[in-house]
Amino acid sequence: MAGGVGAALRVGEFRYLWFAELASIAGDQLARVALAVLVYGRTGSAVWAAVTYALTFLPALFGGVLLSWLADRFRRREVMVTADLLRAVLVAIMAVPGLPLWAVCALLVVVVLLGSPFTAAQGALLPDVLPGDLYERGLAVRQITSQSAQLVGFAGGGVLVAVLTPPWALLANASTFVLSAVLIRYGLADRPPPSAGHTNTSAGTAAALAAIAGDPRRRALILLAWLVGWYVVPEGLAAPYADQLGLGAAAVGVLMAADPLGSVLGAWLFTRFVPSRTRSRLTGVLAVAAGVPLMLTLFRPGLAVTVVLWGLSGAFSTAYLLQTQADFVRATPEADRGRGVGVASSGIVAGQGIAVLVGGALADLWDPATAVAIAGCAGAVLAAAGAVAWHRATAPA
């Protein structure tokens, strides 16, 4: 790792960003389990539990449009610190015993919204911290560690919540936001605001969206990035798919681990062995390839084959998404980078939530295996269109 993606970890500022993000991810996974236990325990309703889980994703779309301009108006380090501290306070309030369910949901929406300016500022700052080829390596490190943290969080979250109880688990999540704020505040250099005097309102965000839509390269890249949601549908259908195959609860965890494990492998292999000069040319091919293994789920293979197929899909989707993000950031003017990254990142998160909901509806209409195959086919077809657009946008005049 030291000779490949680990090179980014030798940069001091990136190490602080990495530790801060790792702490937040671990806390967020714990909070997701805690909220599911808390809501279901108080209501006995699977619908309420599902709605609460969806609220950890979908508001990000609106946050990216409404709040990402903050990362282009103020010092990006301070934007991140402020967002972390505000989220720490709100999550701590959510831990108050007996808080009405509607208030928990409302606070959760605000917490997710505040994640958008944080993500925008973080994404806009990263190319300054990691110049040149180190940028892709840094993205790979973040992908590997975030997927690993999700695996650990889902695996150990239930045990911790059982030991700590949901309110204490939420307070633990609040503490991770405080830790993240401290690491960022004292680990990153104080850089000036990127564009003082710039129009930085929702109208400015609309202008940034219009600029993306008018730029063939960025338009193709953002569409490719957003369609990755189709490739996370298997994770959302792991439980019904396992039931369809007649497998027990243990198989659900194995199936849910397939995509993250494939993502870790894909990020490492892509940045370690694929030359930087050829990565952009492979973006469209990898995006299409990510859907092909999921199509084979239609034949209802056994557990072992399904894990391999879903892991391959995760490896391909992660590789193309890493390069898509890197090319998009580099193609965006520095003064508008925060809003551009915010919109792109929010669309990825919201697209995942929407795709999982669509996958669930398809599974109810037909069956889980068919739903996963349809998701893979839809992703591959859309990726092919995006790949053609990307090729045309980058072809020599």
N, C-alpha and C positions, 0 to 999 in steps of 0.2 A: 504493500500500500504506500510505503514511503516514496517509492519511485514513480508513482502514478498519482491517484487522486489525493494521497496523503501530502503531496507537495503544498497544497493549499493550507494545510494545518501548520506549516512553518511560518505563516504570516500571522503576527501577533493579533492584529485587529480582527482577523477572521476567526481566530480561536475564541475570542470573546463573543462574537456573534454566534458562533456554532454552539458554545456552551449555553448561551441564553436561549437559543431556539430549542435545544435538546431539553432543557428544563421545562419550557412552555409546552412542548409536545407531550412529554410524560404527564404533566399536570392536566392537560386537556383530555388525554385518553382516560385518566382516572376520573375526571369530572363527567365524561360521557357515561361511564358505567354508573357513577354515583347518581346522576340525574335519572337514568333509566330505572334504577332501583327505587329511588325516591318517588318518582311519579307513579310508577306501577304499584308500588307499595301503598300509596295513598289513594289511588283511584281504582286499582284492579283492572284497568282498561289498557289493552294492547294498543288501541288507537291513540290514546293520550301518549303512551310511551313512544310510538312511532312519530307522532307530531313533534314531540320534544326533540327527538333525534334529528328530524329534518330541520328543525330550527337551528341546529349547530352548523348547517350548510347554507341554506337558501338565502338568508339575509345578506350574505356576503356579496351577492350580485348588486344589491342596492347600495351597499357600502362602497363598493368600487366606483360606482358612478357618482355618488353624492359626496364622498369624503376623501377620495384619493388625491384631490388637488392639494390637500394639506401638506403632502410630501414634497410639493414643488413650491410651496410658499414659505415654509419655515425650515429651520435647521432640522435635517432629517434625523439626527441623533435625538433631538428633543421631542420630535413627533413620536418616535418609538418609545421613549421613556414615559412620556405622558400617557400614551395609549396603554402601556403596561400597568401603570399605577391606577388609572381609572378602572381598568378591568379587574385589578386586584380588589378594589373597594366593592365593585358591583358583585363579584363572585362571593365575597365575604358576606354581603347582605343576603344573597341567595341561601346561605347556610343557616340563616336565622330559623329556629324551629317554629313550625306552624305558619310560616309565610304563605299567604294564599297562592294557589297554583297559577292563577293568572299573573300574579306579580313575578313569580319565578320565570314564567315564559317571557314576560316583558323585559325583565332584566337580562335574560339569555339573548334576546334579540339585540339589545344594545351592546352586550359583550361581543357578539359576532360582528356587529357593525364596526366596532372600534378596532377589530382585527384588520380591517381593510386599509386604513391609513398606515398602520404598522407594517403590513406586508408591502405596501407601495413604497414606503420609505426604505425598508430593508432591501427590496429588490433594486431600487434605484441607486442605493449606496454601494451595493456589492461590486459593481464593475470598477469603482474607485478604489476599493480595498484590494481587489484581485485583478490586476491588469493582465491583458493578453490571454494566453492559454490557461493561466491559473483560474480564470473565471469559470470555464467549463468544469475544471477539476473541483472547484468549490461547489458548484451546483451538484456534482456527483456525490461529494461528501455529504451534503445536506440531504440528498435523496436517500442515500444508504442509511444514514443515521435516523432519518425520520421514519423510514419504513421499519427499521429495527426497533425503534422506540414504540411504534404502533403495535408491533408484535408483542413486545414485553408488556405494554400497557393493557392490551386486551387479555393477555394470558394471566397477568397478575392483578389486574384491576379489580376483578371480582373478589379475590381473596382479601385485598387491601380494604375494599369497601365493607366487606363483612367484618373485618377487624376494627376498622376506624369508625364505621357508620357513615351514611351519606353526608351529613353536615360536616363532620370532621374531614372527610375526603374533599369536600368543596373548599374548606379552609386550606387544605394542603395545596389545592390548585391555585388559590389566591396567593399563597406564599411563593409559588413558582413564578408568578408574574412579578412579584417584588424582586426576586432574585434576578430575573431577566433584566429588569430596569436598572439595577445596580451594576450588573456586568456591562451593559451597553453604555451607561453614563460614564463609567470610569475606565472602560476598555477601548473606547473609540475616540478618535481625534475630533476636535471641535471644528467642523467645517461650516462655512457661511451658507446662508440660504441660497439655493440654486438659481432663483430668478426673482429677486426682489423687484417690486413694481409690476410684475407680470399679472395678468388677469387670472385670478385663482379662485373662481367660484364654480358652481355647477355649470354655468355657461362656458367656463374655460374647459371643463371636462367634456362638454358637448363638442367643443371645438377640437379637443384632442381625439374624440371618437371620429369626428368627421375627417380629421387628418389621417387616422388609421385606415378608414374606409377608402380614402382617396389614394392611398399608397399601396400599389399592388403587392409589394413584398410583405409589408406588415399585415395587410388584409389576409393574404394566404396563410401566414404564420399563425395569426390569432385564431383563424378558423380551424386549423389543424390542432392547435392547443385545446380549444374548447371541446372538440369531439372526443377527447380522451375519456369523457364520462361514459361512453358506451363500453369501454373496456374495464370499468369497475363494476358493471352490473353483476358479474358472477359473485363478487364478494357479498352483495346485497341479497343474493338468492342462494347462498350456501346452505342455509338450513332447509328450505324446501327441496333443494336439489338432492341433498343427502337423504331426505325422507323418500324422495322418488326412487332412489336407488336401494331403498331398504336398509340404510345405514343408520347407526346410532349417533348420539350427540358428539362423541369423540371425533367423528368424521367431519363435523361442521367446523371445528377448530382447524383441522388439517386443511380443509378446502379454503377457509378464509386466509390461511397462512400462505397459500400458493402464490397469489399475486404479489404480496410484499417480498417474499423470498425471491421471486423472479425479478422484481424491481431492483433489489440489491445486487443481484448477479448482473443484470443488464447494465446498470449504471457503471459498475466496476469494469466490465469487459469493454464497454463502448469507449470510455475515456482512457483505458489502459492500452488497448490494442488498435483502435481505429485512428489513423492519422488525422490531425486537426484539419488538414486541407481537404479531406474527403468527407467530413462529417455532414456538412450542409447538403451535399448531393444525395446522401442516404436518407434524409429526413422523410420524404414522401414514401419511399420504399418501405421503411420501417413502420410508418404509420399504417400502411395497408397490411403489412405482415402481422401486425398485432391483432387484427380481426380474424385471420385465417384459423388459428387454433381454436378459437371459440366456436366457429362454425361446426367443427367436428364434434362438439358436444351434442349435436342433434342425434348422433348415433348412440348416445347414452353409454359411454365407456365406463369401465369400473373406476374405483377411487384412484388407484395409482396412475392410470392413464390420464384421468381428468386433472389431477394435480400437475402432471407434466405439461398438459395443454394450457392450463390456466397460468402456470409459471412462465411458459414461453411467451404468452400474451403480455404478461407483466414486464418481462425483459424487453420485448420490442417496444412496448408503449412508453416505458421509462426512457429508453435510449432516444427515441424520436422526440419526446417531450423536452428532454434536457437540451437538445440542440435547437429545438424550436424556441425555447425561452431565451437561450443565449443569442440567437440571431435577431430575435425581436427586440431585445434590450439594446443591442448594438445599433440597430436600425432606427432607434428612437432618439430624437434630439435630447440632450442632457436636461434642458430646461423643462421638458415635458415628460421626462422619464418616469417620475413618480406616478402621474396619472395613467400613463400607458401601462406600466407594470400593474397598477392597482386594478384597472379594468380587465386586463388579461387574466390576472390571478383570480379575481372575483368570478369571472366567467368560467374558469376551470372548476372552481369549487361548486358554484351553482349548477353547472352542467352535470357534475357528478350526482348531485342530489336529484335533479330532474330525471336523469337517465335511470337511476335506481328506481324512482317512482314508476317510470314507464315500464321498466323491466318487471316490476311487481305486477302491474296491470296485465302485461302479456302472459306472465306465469299463471295468473288467475284465468285468463281467457283460454290458454292452451295448457302448457305445463312448463316447469322450470327449465328443463333441458332445451326445449324449443325456444323459450324466451332468451336464454343465453346465446343460442345460435343466431337468432334474429339480431340481437345486439351486436354480435361480432360482424354479421353481414352488413348491418347499417353503418357501423364504424368503418369497415373496409371500403364500402362504396363511397361514403363521404370523404374518406381519406384519399381515395383515388382522385376525386375531383379537386381536393386541396393540393395534391401532389402535382397535378397538371398545372394548376394556377401558380404554384411555387416555381415550377420549371420555366414557365413562360416569363414570370417576373424576373428570374435570374439569368435567363438566356442572353447571350451577347446580342447587342443590337445589330 
